Amino acid sequence: MSIERNKNKQSVVNKQSADLWNKYYKEEKMNPKIGFFGSYDIFLHDSILAKYLPFNKKNKEEVKICELGSGDGKLLKKIADNFNYKPFGIEFAKGPIEQARNRGINMIEGDVFNKELLEKYKEHFDVVYSYGFIEHIMPPEKAVDVHLQLLKRGGHFFIQIPSLKGFNYLKFKIFRPDLLPLHNLAIMEEEKLRHLCRKENVKELFCKNYGTFKLRIPMAKTNIRWYILKFICGLEYILNPICRLVFRDKGFETKLFSPCIMFIGRKI
């Protein structure tokens, strides 16, 4: 299912609909472990951000962070708390908005490609980011552009996308083949993401695969595949601490197994 938006002279196709996101957040029960046995890809993600994002030493109200497609606000709250930022989220699916507000997120309800929304919040935020967003948008260049339109000059932005290649493609092909058509697999490489983010007013700070491995997948139904995956994911209790001890915050990243790609840049 896709939604084409031609309002305000925008020509954007979103492979995900609001109904699909509403259904996802209604059924989503993933609760990744934290601490030493927590997911290694999340540990690496947090380590990368700690290296490249500035910590706000001033009043929290003075530094604003915005997530595009912020969903229920779990990740946004975590990042905002870690860096002492004031959190804002833009979301077009109504279902998760109230959940995000209950977490203290300042929610902007609407389509991020809406011309009036972009004008109102033009260069308004100090940090802008998205997770699992641009790979649903065609053309992806427009999804990258809105990050920069909302970002102040001198501000930081980062874009994370899944890497559904190699092992990760096979994993989805077996357990959730229905999700593959909703993603733009063509951009899921380091150089492709770097090319999309390469602009005259952008200074690249980081662009790499990260995560080393990831076994878990969001499962919609409790069926035989759900139980098989649950058993397989039990291996993470062994692999996560081993990777922390051996690789620490460096990771061992490969195109075959790393589940994510992230670009971090600064608007100049």
N, C-alpha and C positions, 0 to 999 in steps of 0.2 A: 504494500500500500504506500502511496506517496501523495504528497500535497504540493500542488504548484501554486506559487504566489506571484501574481502579476500586479498587485496593487502598488500604487505609488511608483510605477515604472520599474519595480523590482522584478527580476525574472529568476526566481529561485525555486528549486524543487527539493523538498525535504522527504527523504525516504521513510522517515518515521512520522507517524501521525500523533496528534494529541491523545487520541483514544488508546493507542498502543502504550504511550507513556503512562497514562492514567492506570491502565491495567497492570503495567509493570510495578508501579509504586504501591498499588493495592495488594499485590501478591508478594512483593519483594520481602524476603526474610533473611537475607544474607547478613551475618554478623561476624565479620572476620575477627579472629583472635588477635589480642594485643600482647605486648611484652615479648619475652625471649622466644616464645613459640609462635609468635605472630607471623603473618605472611611476609616472606622475604622481599617480594616486589613492593609492598607498601613501605617497608623499612627503607629500601633503596630510594623510593620516591621521596620520602621525607628527608633523607640525607641530601639528595640533589637540591631540593628547594632550599634547605638550610644553607647551602653553599652560595646560591645565586640570588635569593630574595633578601632585600634589606629588612632587618627587624626595626619596627617602629618604636623609638624610645620616647616619642612625644605622646600627647593625649590621643587616645584611640580614635576620637572623633575626627582627627585631622588627616588620617590616612585611610582611604576608601578602597576596598577590593570588591570586584564584581565578577561573578561567574555567569557565563552564558549557558543557558540550559541547566540551571542549578538544581532542578529536581527537589528533593526533600531537604536539601541544605546540610546533610551530614558532613560531606567533605568540606564545604564552604566554611562551616562553623569551626571545623578542626584547623583549617589553614589560618583563618582569621584569629583564632585564639593563640595559635603558635607564634604568630608574627605581630600580634597586637594591632590588627586592622579592624576597621568598621565594615561589616559584611553586607553586600548587596547581591541579590540574585535576580536574573531575568529568566522568566519561565512562561511558556505558552500553554502548558497542560495544567488545568485547574486542580487536578487531584492532589499533587504533592505540595501545592503552595501553602496550604494551611499548616502542614507538617513543618515546613521551613519557617514559617512565622512563629510557630511555637518554640522553635530553636533560637529565636532572637534575630532571624535574618530579615533585613529590610527588602521585601519582595517587590519587584516591578513586574506586574502581570501584563504580558503582551508578547508580540512577535519581535525578535531582535532585529529583523530586517525591515520593520516598519519605519517609514521615513520620519514621522513625527517623534517616535521614540529616540531615534538616532540623533535628531536635532536637539531634543531636550537634554540628552545626556552626552552631548558631544564633548570630548576631552574632559570628562567629569571625574574619571577614576584614576587612582595612582597605580593600581594593579588590575589587570583584566586577564581572565583565563577561561579555558574550557576543557572539559574532559569528555571524550567520546561524543563529540559534537560535530566537528567539521566533516567526518567521514560519512555522515548522513546527508550532507548538503551538496547539491549540484547546482552550479559549479563550486568546488571547494574554495576557489579564490575569493568569492564573495564572503564566505564564512570567516576567512582570515582577515579580510578588510574591516569587518565590523569590530574586531578586537581593537584595531588601531584607531578607528573613528571614536571609540569610547574612551580611549586611553590618553592621559595627559602627556605632554612632551616631557621626556625624562623618566616616564613611568616604565614599569616592567610588565611584560605579558608572557604567558606560556600556554602552549597548546599540547595536549596529550591525546594520542589516538592509540587504539589497539593495533597490534600487528598480527593479523589473521593470516599468517604465512607459515609454511613448514608444519611443525608440530601443532601449533595453535589452530591452523586451518583444519587439520585432521581431527582435532579435538571437537571443534564446532561441527564439522561434517558428520561426526558420529552422534553427538549428543544434542546439538541444536542446529540442524541444517536450515531450519526456517529463518534463522537470524542472518545468515550469510547474504541474501539478496538485499538486506536493509543497509548494507555497508558498502562503501566505495573502496574495494580492495586495492585498486590501482595506486592509491596514495600511501599505502602502508609500507613505506621504506624510508630510511633515513634521508636519502638524497631527495626523494620526492617531497617530503615534508619541508626540508630545508629550502628547496626551490620555491615552494608555495609561500614561505615566510620571508624570502629574500626581497627586501624593499630598500629603496634609497634612504628611507628614514628609520631603518631598523639595524641595530647592532646585535649580531648573534652572540649569545653567551654560552649556549649549550644546545646540542642537537645530537641525540644518540638513542639507540635501543636501550632499554633498561628492564630489569626484572629477573634475569637469569632463567626463571621458569615460573609457571603458574598453572595449577591444576583445576581450580574451581571455575565454574560457569554458572550463570543464573539459569535455573531450571524452572520451567513453568508448571510442570505436572509431576506429581509423585508417582512415578511408574518404575519399571524395571531399570531403565537407564538412570533414573535418579538414584536408585540404591547402588548401582554399579559405580557411579561417579562419587557418591558419598564414601564408598569404600576406598576408591583410588585417592581421594583427597585426604584420607587419613595418613597417607605417606608424607604429607606436608609437616606433620608433627615431628617427623624425623629429619626431613630435608631442610626445613626452615632454620633450626638451630645449627645444623652442620654448616650451611651456607654462611650464616652470621659469623661462626667461629673461623671458617677458612677464608672467606672473601671479605668479611667485614663490610664496610660501606662502599667497596669498589665494584662488587658484582663480578660476574663472569658472563658477559653479554654476547649473544650470538643471534644472527638472523633466523636461525632454525628454531630456537627455543624462547628467546626473550619475548614477553607478551605485550610490551608497550614501546612506544616511541614518544619522546618529548622534545619540544623546541622551547627554549627560553631566550627572550630577547629584550632589548631596551629601545624605546622610541626616542630617536634623536632629532 
